[in-house]
Amino acid sequence: MVIGVPAALAVAFIAAAGWFTPDRLTPATVIRTFDSVDGPHPGFRRNHAKGVCVTGWFEGNGQASPYSRAALFSAERSPVIGRFALAGGLPYQDDAPDKVRSLALRIMPPNGGEWRMGMNDIPVFLFRNARDFNSFLIASRPEATTRKPDPARIGAFLAAHPETAHALSQIKQRSLSSGFSEDAYNSLDAFLFVNADGRTTPVRWAMEPEQPAPAQDSVKTGRDYLFDDLTATLAEHPLRWKLMIVLGQPGDPTADPTAAWPAGRTRINAGTLVLDKAESEDGGPCTGITFDPLILPEGITPSDDPIPAARSAVYARSFTARSGEMKAPSAVSLNSSPNGQ
């Protein structure tokens, strides 16, 4: 199992976990560690480097309003800018069925109360805090002679962090969809919903696809086949997901994203995400956005999960770095893919 752990899993997530202090770990340190694993790629995001912009809207249905006073959960349409991506810091990596996929969103209600989020198609996160995340990245650095990670270093890390080893086994057992369109994306982190009476409820959430999986004989291959399929589909018709809110119960871990919540928790259908256009990151609407998970509307607050604060800090540092760099063209270089309406 140790030898089979790919270095890509170390960079499969946006900077993950923990509070940063000057004498310990800083966002700049994490950025440098990313660059040491996949090599610097100026102008690109340091993680989830290969991606494409999408736009559409979110329409709430009121079912989450008893739990959160956020305006976007009412029956109104909110514009959305989003981004599909593959995990890792390689902007020209080949698409593959088992690579971690992500969906990041910026939901902008007409009357304010913006909500940004990043989700992945895995059931749990690999690390509890930023220190563990950065340590695993360091353990995953390619050797100068083999250009591959040292299995002994990775094995030592997993032996010292059984929660990561357990999370990795869950990730490897997940069902794989054929593409971005039919995939489900999970928040992984816990947040708190706050309703009109001030009552708080711990939550996680998922975007679950409404479109069915294609027949097996329609599965495609190629360097960019996942993105090609997504953009071709959006050129034909919109894609839809249900926002499913999972309500936590007392005792459910909110500070440990490596731990799954028990099955059978109440789930609320909070509304529908509709995406109807794709554009290249080369000038597309998502290019200048940091999908900071601490940008939350009134009615949603952070929990004691440390990862969102860490991600927020690293996202800001990554944005500052890439904004001052010359960038090569993105792998997904379409001009636009509007639907046929």
C-alpha positions as a Markdown table, in Angstrom:
| # | Residue | x | y | z |
|---|---|---|---|---|
| 1 | Met | 0.0 | 0.0 | 0.0 |
| 2 | Val | 2.8 | 2.4 | 0.9 |
| 3 | Ile | 4.6 | 2.0 | -2.5 |
| 4 | Gly | 1.3 | 2.7 | -4.3 |
| 5 | Val | 0.7 | 6.1 | -2.7 |
| 6 | Pro | 1.3 | 8.6 | -5.5 |
| 7 | Ala | 2.8 | 12.0 | -4.9 |
| 8 | Ala | -0.2 | 13.5 | -6.6 |
| 9 | Leu | -2.3 | 12.7 | -3.5 |
| 10 | Ala | 0.0 | 15.0 | -1.6 |
| 11 | Val | -0.9 | 17.9 | -3.9 |
| 12 | Ala | -4.5 | 16.8 | -4.5 |
| 13 | Phe | -6.0 | 19.4 | -2.3 |
| 14 | Ile | -6.0 | 23.2 | -1.9 |
| 15 | Ala | -3.7 | 24.1 | 0.9 |
| 16 | Ala | -5.0 | 22.2 | 3.8 |
| 17 | Ala | -5.5 | 22.6 | 7.4 |
| 18 | Gly | -4.3 | 24.5 | 10.4 |
| 19 | Trp | -3.5 | 28.0 | 11.8 |
| 20 | Phe | -0.4 | 29.8 | 10.5 |
| 21 | Thr | 1.9 | 31.6 | 13.0 |
| 22 | Pro | 5.2 | 33.3 | 12.2 |
| 23 | Asp | 7.3 | 30.9 | 14.2 |
| 24 | Arg | 5.7 | 27.8 | 12.7 |
| 25 | Leu | 4.1 | 27.5 | 9.3 |
| 26 | Thr | 3.3 | 30.3 | 6.9 |
| 27 | Pro | 1.3 | 30.4 | 3.7 |
| 28 | Ala | 4.5 | 31.3 | 1.8 |
| 29 | Thr | 6.1 | 28.1 | 3.2 |
| 30 | Val | 3.3 | 26.0 | 1.9 |
| 31 | Ile | 3.5 | 27.7 | -1.5 |
| 32 | Arg | 7.3 | 26.9 | -1.7 |
| 33 | Thr | 6.6 | 23.3 | -0.7 |
| 34 | Phe | 4.1 | 23.0 | -3.5 |
| 35 | Asp | 6.6 | 24.3 | -6.0 |
| 36 | Ser | 9.2 | 21.9 | -4.7 |
| 37 | Val | 6.9 | 18.9 | -5.4 |
| 38 | Asp | 5.5 | 19.7 | -8.9 |
| 39 | Gly | 8.0 | 22.3 | -9.9 |
| 40 | Pro | 7.1 | 26.0 | -10.3 |
| 41 | His | 4.6 | 26.8 | -13.0 |
| 42 | Pro | 4.5 | 30.7 | -13.1 |
| 43 | Gly | 1.1 | 32.2 | -13.4 |
| 44 | Phe | -0.9 | 29.1 | -12.5 |
| 45 | Arg | -2.6 | 28.2 | -9.2 |
| 46 | Arg | -0.3 | 26.3 | -7.0 |
| 47 | Asn | -2.9 | 23.5 | -6.6 |
| 48 | His | -5.7 | 22.5 | -8.9 |
| 49 | Ala | -3.6 | 24.1 | -11.6 |
| 50 | Lys | -5.4 | 22.5 | -14.6 |
| 51 | Gly | -8.9 | 23.9 | -14.8 |
| 52 | Val | -11.7 | 25.7 | -16.7 |
| 53 | Cys | -14.1 | 28.5 | -15.9 |
| 54 | Val | -17.9 | 28.0 | -15.8 |
| 55 | Thr | -20.9 | 30.2 | -15.2 |
| 56 | Gly | -24.5 | 29.8 | -14.4 |
| 57 | Trp | -26.8 | 30.3 | -11.4 |
| 58 | Phe | -28.0 | 28.8 | -8.1 |
| 59 | Glu | -31.7 | 28.8 | -7.2 |
| 60 | Gly | -32.7 | 28.1 | -3.7 |
| 61 | Asn | -36.0 | 26.5 | -2.8 |
| 62 | Gly | -36.5 | 27.6 | 0.8 |
| 63 | Gln | -35.9 | 24.2 | 2.4 |
| 64 | Ala | -32.7 | 25.2 | 4.1 |
| 65 | Ser | -34.1 | 28.5 | 5.5 |
| 66 | Pro | -35.2 | 26.9 | 8.8 |
| 67 | Tyr | -31.5 | 26.2 | 9.4 |
| 68 | Ser | -29.8 | 29.3 | 7.9 |
| 69 | Arg | -30.9 | 32.8 | 7.4 |
| 70 | Ala | -28.7 | 33.2 | 4.3 |
| 71 | Ala | -30.7 | 35.0 | 1.7 |
| 72 | Leu | -29.5 | 32.7 | -1.2 |
| 73 | Phe | -31.5 | 29.8 | 0.3 |
| 74 | Ser | -34.8 | 31.6 | -0.5 |
| 75 | Ala | -36.5 | 31.0 | -3.8 |
| 76 | Glu | -34.4 | 33.4 | -5.8 |
| 77 | Arg | -31.8 | 33.0 | -8.6 |
| 78 | Ser | -28.2 | 33.9 | -7.8 |
| 79 | Pro | -25.5 | 34.3 | -10.5 |
| 80 | Val | -22.6 | 31.8 | -10.2 |
| 81 | Ile | -19.0 | 31.8 | -11.4 |
| 82 | Gly | -17.2 | 28.5 | -10.9 |
| 83 | Arg | -14.2 | 26.4 | -11.8 |
| 84 | Phe | -13.7 | 22.7 | -12.5 |
| 85 | Ala | -10.2 | 21.4 | -12.0 |
| 86 | Leu | -7.9 | 18.4 | -11.4 |
| 87 | Ala | -6.0 | 18.3 | -8.1 |
| 88 | Gly | -2.3 | 18.8 | -8.2 |
| 89 | Gly | 0.1 | 21.5 | -9.3 |
| 90 | Leu | 0.6 | 20.3 | -12.9 |
| 91 | Pro | -1.2 | 22.5 | -15.3 |
| 92 | Tyr | -0.7 | 20.1 | -18.3 |
| 93 | Gln | -1.2 | 16.8 | -16.6 |
| 94 | Asp | -3.1 | 14.1 | -18.5 |
| 95 | Asp | -6.7 | 13.5 | -17.5 |
| 96 | Ala | -7.4 | 10.1 | -15.9 |
| 97 | Pro | -10.4 | 8.5 | -14.2 |
| 98 | Asp | -9.0 | 8.3 | -10.7 |
| 99 | Lys | -7.6 | 11.8 | -10.4 |
| 100 | Val | -9.3 | 13.9 | -7.8 |
| 101 | Arg | -11.6 | 16.5 | -9.4 |
| 102 | Ser | -12.8 | 19.7 | -7.8 |
| 103 | Leu | -15.6 | 22.2 | -8.2 |
| 104 | Ala | -15.2 | 25.7 | -6.8 |
| 105 | Leu | -18.1 | 28.2 | -6.7 |
| 106 | Arg | -18.7 | 31.9 | -6.2 |
| 107 | Ile | -22.5 | 32.4 | -5.6 |
| 108 | Met | -23.6 | 36.1 | -5.7 |
| 109 | Pro | -27.1 | 36.8 | -4.5 |
| 110 | Pro | -28.7 | 40.0 | -6.0 |
| 111 | Asn | -28.9 | 41.7 | -2.6 |
| 112 | Gly | -25.5 | 40.7 | -1.3 |
| 113 | Gly | -24.4 | 37.9 | 0.9 |
| 114 | Glu | -21.8 | 36.2 | -1.3 |
| 115 | Trp | -20.8 | 32.6 | -0.7 |
| 116 | Arg | -17.5 | 31.0 | -2.0 |
| 117 | Met | -16.7 | 27.3 | -1.6 |
| 118 | Gly | -14.4 | 24.6 | -2.9 |
| 119 | Met | -15.4 | 21.0 | -3.1 |
| 120 | Asn | -13.8 | 17.7 | -4.1 |
| 121 | Asp | -15.1 | 14.4 | -5.4 |
| 122 | Ile | -13.6 | 12.5 | -2.4 |
| 123 | Pro | -15.4 | 11.4 | 0.8 |
| 124 | Val | -12.9 | 12.7 | 3.4 |
| 125 | Phe | -9.8 | 14.9 | 3.6 |
| 126 | Leu | -6.3 | 13.5 | 4.1 |
| 127 | Phe | -5.0 | 15.8 | 6.8 |
| 128 | Arg | -6.2 | 17.3 | 10.1 |
| 129 | Asn | -4.0 | 20.4 | 10.0 |
| 130 | Ala | -1.6 | 22.5 | 7.9 |
| 131 | Arg | 1.5 | 21.1 | 9.6 |
| 132 | Asp | 0.6 | 17.5 | 8.6 |
| 133 | Phe | -0.3 | 18.6 | 5.1 |
| 134 | Asn | 3.1 | 20.4 | 4.6 |
| 135 | Ser | 5.0 | 17.4 | 6.1 |
| 136 | Phe | 3.3 | 15.0 | 3.7 |
| 137 | Leu | 4.2 | 17.3 | 0.8 |
| 138 | Ile | 7.8 | 17.3 | 1.9 |
| 139 | Ala | 7.8 | 13.5 | 2.2 |
| 140 | Ser | 6.4 | 13.3 | -1.3 |
| 141 | Arg | 9.1 | 15.4 | -3.0 |
| 142 | Pro | 10.6 | 13.5 | -5.9 |
| 143 | Glu | 14.1 | 12.1 | -5.4 |
| 144 | Ala | 16.8 | 13.6 | -7.6 |
| 145 | Thr | 17.9 | 10.3 | -9.0 |
| 146 | Thr | 14.6 | 8.5 | -9.5 |
| 147 | Arg | 12.3 | 11.5 | -10.0 |
| 148 | Lys | 9.8 | 9.7 | -7.8 |
| 149 | Pro | 8.9 | 10.0 | -4.1 |
| 150 | Asp | 10.8 | 7.8 | -1.6 |
| 151 | Pro | 8.3 | 5.1 | -0.5 |
| 152 | Ala | 10.1 | 4.9 | 2.9 |
| 153 | Arg | 9.5 | 8.5 | 3.7 |
| 154 | Ile | 5.8 | 8.3 | 2.7 |
| 155 | Gly | 5.5 | 5.1 | 4.7 |
| 156 | Ala | 7.0 | 6.7 | 7.8 |
| 157 | Phe | 4.5 | 9.6 | 7.5 |
| 158 | Leu | 1.5 | 7.2 | 7.2 |
| 159 | Ala | 2.8 | 5.2 | 10.2 |
| 160 | Ala | 2.9 | 8.3 | 12.3 |
| 161 | His | -0.5 | 9.5 | 11.0 |
| 162 | Pro | -3.0 | 6.6 | 11.0 |
| 163 | Glu | -5.9 | 9.0 | 10.3 |
| 164 | Thr | -4.3 | 9.9 | 7.0 |
| 165 | Ala | -3.7 | 6.2 | 6.1 |
| 166 | His | -7.4 | 5.5 | 6.9 |
| 167 | Ala | -8.6 | 8.5 | 4.9 |
| 168 | Leu | -6.5 | 7.4 | 2.0 |
| 169 | Ser | -8.0 | 3.9 | 2.0 |
| 170 | Gln | -11.5 | 5.5 | 1.9 |
| 171 | Ile | -10.5 | 7.7 | -1.0 |
| 172 | Lys | -9.2 | 4.7 | -2.9 |
| 173 | Gln | -12.4 | 2.8 | -2.4 |
| 174 | Arg | -14.7 | 5.6 | -3.8 |
| 175 | Ser | -16.8 | 5.1 | -6.9 |
| 176 | Leu | -15.4 | 6.8 | -10.0 |
| 177 | Ser | -17.7 | 8.7 | -12.3 |
| 178 | Ser | -16.9 | 9.0 | -16.0 |
| 179 | Gly | -16.5 | 12.8 | -16.0 |
| 180 | Phe | -17.1 | 16.1 | -14.4 |
| 181 | Ser | -20.7 | 16.3 | -15.4 |
| 182 | Glu | -21.8 | 13.1 | -13.5 |
| 183 | Asp | -19.6 | 13.6 | -10.5 |
| 184 | Ala | -20.6 | 14.6 | -6.9 |
| 185 | Tyr | -18.5 | 17.1 | -5.0 |
| 186 | Asn | -18.2 | 17.3 | -1.2 |
| 187 | Ser | -17.4 | 20.2 | 1.1 |
| 188 | Leu | -15.2 | 18.0 | 3.3 |
| 189 | Asp | -15.1 | 20.8 | 5.9 |
| 190 | Ala | -17.7 | 21.5 | 8.5 |
| 191 | Phe | -19.5 | 24.9 | 8.9 |
| 192 | Leu | -22.3 | 26.2 | 11.1 |
| 193 | Phe | -25.7 | 27.3 | 9.8 |
| 194 | Val | -27.3 | 30.0 | 11.9 |
| 195 | Asn | -31.1 | 30.6 | 11.5 |
| 196 | Ala | -33.3 | 33.6 | 12.2 |
| 197 | Asp | -33.5 | 32.7 | 15.9 |
| 198 | Gly | -29.8 | 32.4 | 16.3 |
| 199 | Arg | -29.8 | 28.6 | 16.5 |
| 200 | Thr | -26.7 | 26.9 | 15.1 |
| 201 | Thr | -26.5 | 23.6 | 13.3 |
| 202 | Pro | -23.2 | 22.0 | 12.1 |
| 203 | Val | -23.3 | 21.1 | 8.5 |
| 204 | Arg | -21.4 | 19.6 | 5.6 |
| 205 | Trp | -22.7 | 19.6 | 2.0 |
| 206 | Ala | -22.4 | 18.0 | -1.4 |
| 207 | Met | -23.3 | 19.0 | -5.0 |
| 208 | Glu | -25.0 | 15.9 | -6.4 |
| 209 | Pro | -25.6 | 15.6 | -10.2 |
| 210 | Glu | -29.0 | 15.4 | -11.7 |
| 211 | Gln | -27.7 | 14.1 | -15.1 |
| 212 | Pro | -27.2 | 10.3 | -15.3 |
| 213 | Ala | -24.0 | 8.5 | -16.0 |
| 214 | Pro | -23.4 | 7.8 | -19.7 |
| 215 | Ala | -23.3 | 4.3 | -21.1 |
| 216 | Gln | -20.0 | 2.5 | -20.9 |
| 217 | Asp | -19.4 | 2.6 | -24.6 |
| 218 | Ser | -19.5 | 6.4 | -24.6 |
| 219 | Val | -16.5 | 6.8 | -22.3 |
| 220 | Lys | -13.8 | 8.8 | -24.0 |
| 221 | Thr | -10.0 | 9.0 | -23.6 |
| 222 | Gly | -7.2 | 11.5 | -24.4 |
| 223 | Arg | -5.0 | 14.0 | -22.7 |
| 224 | Asp | -7.8 | 16.4 | -22.0 |
| 225 | Tyr | -10.8 | 14.1 | -22.4 |
| 226 | Leu | -12.5 | 15.1 | -19.1 |
| 227 | Phe | -12.4 | 18.8 | -20.0 |
| 228 | Asp | -13.3 | 18.1 | -23.6 |
| 229 | Asp | -16.4 | 16.2 | -22.6 |
| 230 | Leu | -17.4 | 18.8 | -20.1 |
| 231 | Thr | -17.1 | 21.7 | -22.5 |
| 232 | Ala | -18.8 | 19.8 | -25.4 |
| 233 | Thr | -21.7 | 18.9 | -23.1 |
| 234 | Leu | -22.1 | 22.5 | -22.0 |
| 235 | Ala | -22.2 | 23.6 | -25.7 |
| 236 | Glu | -25.3 | 21.4 | -26.1 |
| 237 | His | -27.2 | 21.9 | -22.8 |
| 238 | Pro | -26.9 | 23.1 | -19.2 |
| 239 | Leu | -25.8 | 20.8 | -16.4 |
| 240 | Arg | -27.5 | 20.6 | -13.0 |
| 241 | Trp | -26.6 | 19.6 | -9.5 |
| 242 | Lys | -28.6 | 19.5 | -6.2 |
| 243 | Leu | -27.1 | 21.2 | -3.2 |
| 244 | Met | -27.6 | 18.6 | -0.4 |
| 245 | Ile | -27.0 | 19.9 | 3.1 |
| 246 | Val | -26.0 | 17.2 | 5.7 |
| 247 | Leu | -27.1 | 18.2 | 9.2 |
| 248 | Gly | -24.7 | 17.2 | 11.9 |
| 249 | Gln | -25.7 | 15.8 | 15.3 |
| 250 | Pro | -24.0 | 16.2 | 18.7 |
| 251 | Gly | -20.8 | 14.3 | 18.8 |
| 252 | Asp | -20.2 | 14.4 | 15.0 |
| 253 | Pro | -16.6 | 15.6 | 14.4 |
| 254 | Thr | -16.5 | 19.2 | 13.1 |
| 255 | Ala | -12.8 | 19.8 | 13.7 |
| 256 | Asp | -11.5 | 16.7 | 11.9 |
| 257 | Pro | -12.1 | 16.5 | 8.2 |
| 258 | Thr | -10.4 | 13.1 | 7.9 |
| 259 | Ala | -13.4 | 11.6 | 9.8 |
| 260 | Ala | -16.6 | 10.9 | 8.0 |
| 261 | Trp | -19.9 | 11.6 | 9.7 |
| 262 | Pro | -22.2 | 8.6 | 10.3 |
| 263 | Ala | -24.4 | 7.5 | 7.5 |
| 264 | Gly | -28.1 | 8.3 | 7.9 |
| 265 | Arg | -27.8 | 11.9 | 8.9 |
| 266 | Thr | -30.7 | 14.1 | 7.8 |
| 267 | Arg | -30.1 | 15.6 | 4.4 |
| 268 | Ile | -31.8 | 18.8 | 3.0 |
| 269 | Asn | -32.2 | 19.6 | -0.6 |
| 270 | Ala | -31.4 | 23.3 | -0.5 |
| 271 | Gly | -31.6 | 24.2 | -4.2 |
| 272 | Thr | -30.3 | 23.7 | -7.7 |
| 273 | Leu | -27.0 | 24.7 | -9.3 |
| 274 | Val | -27.2 | 25.2 | -13.1 |
| 275 | Leu | -24.1 | 25.7 | -15.2 |
| 276 | Asp | -24.5 | 26.6 | -18.8 |
| 277 | Lys | -21.2 | 28.0 | -20.2 |
| 278 | Ala | -17.5 | 27.1 | -20.1 |
| 279 | Glu | -14.6 | 29.5 | -20.8 |
| 280 | Ser | -10.9 | 29.1 | -20.8 |
| 281 | Glu | -9.0 | 30.5 | -17.8 |
| 282 | Asp | -7.0 | 32.6 | -20.3 |
| 283 | Gly | -9.1 | 35.7 | -19.6 |
| 284 | Gly | -12.2 | 33.8 | -18.4 |
| 285 | Pro | -14.3 | 35.0 | -15.5 |
| 286 | Cys | -12.8 | 32.8 | -12.8 |
| 287 | Thr | -9.2 | 33.7 | -13.5 |
| 288 | Gly | -8.9 | 36.5 | -10.9 |
| 289 | Ile | -11.1 | 34.8 | -8.2 |
| 290 | Thr | -9.7 | 33.1 | -5.1 |
| 291 | Phe | -12.3 | 30.7 | -3.9 |
| 292 | Asp | -11.8 | 31.7 | -0.3 |
| 293 | Pro | -13.9 | 29.4 | 2.0 |
| 294 | Leu | -14.2 | 32.1 | 4.6 |
| 295 | Ile | -16.2 | 34.4 | 2.3 |
| 296 | Leu | -19.5 | 33.5 | 3.8 |
| 297 | Pro | -23.0 | 35.1 | 3.8 |
| 298 | Glu | -24.8 | 36.0 | 7.0 |
| 299 | Gly | -26.3 | 32.8 | 8.2 |
| 300 | Ile | -23.2 | 30.6 | 7.6 |
| 301 | Thr | -20.1 | 30.8 | 9.9 |
| 302 | Pro | -16.9 | 28.8 | 10.3 |
| 303 | Ser | -16.9 | 25.9 | 12.8 |
| 304 | Asp | -13.8 | 24.7 | 14.7 |
| 305 | Asp | -12.5 | 23.0 | 11.6 |
| 306 | Pro | -9.1 | 24.6 | 11.1 |
| 307 | Ile | -8.8 | 23.9 | 7.4 |
| 308 | Pro | -10.9 | 26.8 | 5.9 |
| 309 | Ala | -8.7 | 29.4 | 7.7 |
| 310 | Ala | -5.5 | 27.7 | 6.4 |
| 311 | Arg | -6.9 | 27.5 | 2.9 |
| 312 | Ser | -8.0 | 31.2 | 3.0 |
| 313 | Ala | -4.4 | 32.3 | 3.9 |
| 314 | Val | -2.7 | 30.1 | 1.3 |
| 315 | Tyr | -5.2 | 31.1 | -1.4 |
| 316 | Ala | -4.4 | 34.7 | -0.8 |
| 317 | Arg | -0.6 | 34.1 | -1.0 |
| 318 | Ser | -1.0 | 32.0 | -4.1 |
| 319 | Phe | -3.0 | 34.7 | -5.8 |
| 320 | Thr | -0.4 | 37.4 | -5.0 |
| 321 | Ala | 2.3 | 35.2 | -6.4 |
| 322 | Arg | 0.6 | 34.2 | -9.6 |
| 323 | Ser | -0.7 | 37.7 | -10.3 |
| 324 | Gly | 2.9 | 39.0 | -10.7 |
| 325 | Glu | 4.0 | 36.2 | -13.0 |
| 326 | Met | 4.0 | 35.6 | -16.7 |
| 327 | Lys | 1.7 | 32.7 | -17.5 |
| 328 | Ala | 1.7 | 30.3 | -20.4 |
| 329 | Pro | -1.6 | 29.3 | -22.1 |
| 330 | Ser | -3.8 | 27.0 | -20.2 |
| 331 | Ala | -4.3 | 23.4 | -21.3 |
| 332 | Val | -8.0 | 23.9 | -21.7 |
| 333 | Ser | -7.8 | 26.7 | -24.2 |
| 334 | Leu | -11.3 | 27.0 | -25.7 |
| 335 | Asn | -12.6 | 30.5 | -26.2 |
| 336 | Ser | -16.1 | 29.7 | -24.9 |
| 337 | Ser | -18.7 | 27.1 | -25.0 |
| 338 | Pro | -22.2 | 28.6 | -24.7 |
| 339 | Asn | -25.2 | 26.3 | -24.8 |
| 340 | Gly | -27.3 | 26.2 | -27.8 |
| 341 | Gln | -30.2 | 28.3 | -26.4 |
